[in-house]
Amino acid sequence: MADEIGVRPKGDESTAKKVDSELDAGIDKNLEAMLVKHRINRAVRYDVNNGVVTLKGDVASQGQRSYVEKLAQQVPNVKQVVNALEVKNQRATSTK
């Protein structure tokens, strides 16, 4: 779960939402460029909402899963990364 609580000055809600939207668009473009540069853009999908990036898709290894998360954290204006990437052919595990 991502912390997406934001405080907006009264009367400036539309301006703040526009700024958030523009920041999200910038994050989207920068993250896409980074994924293309590292040739992992086909396996990884993502959503950006209020500076929170949610990673989705299937990757080949736990190492690649961590690597993609670190790349996303390096993108300017990213506040948080939620890593929902799944490792291919890995059984789900649970702990007690």
Secondary structure as the mmCIF struct_conf table of DSSP 4:
data_model
#
loop_
_struct_conf.conf_type_id
_struct_conf.id
_struct_conf.beg_label_comp_id
_struct_conf.beg_label_asym_id
_struct_conf.beg_label_seq_id
_struct_conf.end_label_comp_id
_struct_conf.end_label_asym_id
_struct_conf.end_label_seq_id
TURN_TY1_P TURN_TY1_P1 LYS A 10 GLY A 11
HELX_RH_AL_P HELX_RH_AL_P1 GLU A 13 LYS A 37
TURN_TY1_P TURN_TY1_P2 HIS A 38 ARG A 39
TURN_TY1_P TURN_TY1_P3 ASN A 41 ALA A 43
STRN STRN1 VAL A 44 ASN A 49
TURN_TY1_P TURN_TY1_P4 ASN A 50 GLY A 51
STRN STRN2 VAL A 52 VAL A 59
BEND BEND1 ALA A 60 ALA A 60
HELX_RH_AL_P HELX_RH_AL_P2 GLN A 62 GLN A 74
BEND BEND2 VAL A 75 VAL A 75
TURN_TY1_P TURN_TY1_P5 PRO A 76 ASN A 77
STRN STRN3 GLN A 80 ASN A 83
STRN STRN4 GLU A 86 VAL A 87
TURN_TY1_P TURN_TY1_P6 LYS A 88 ASN A 89
#
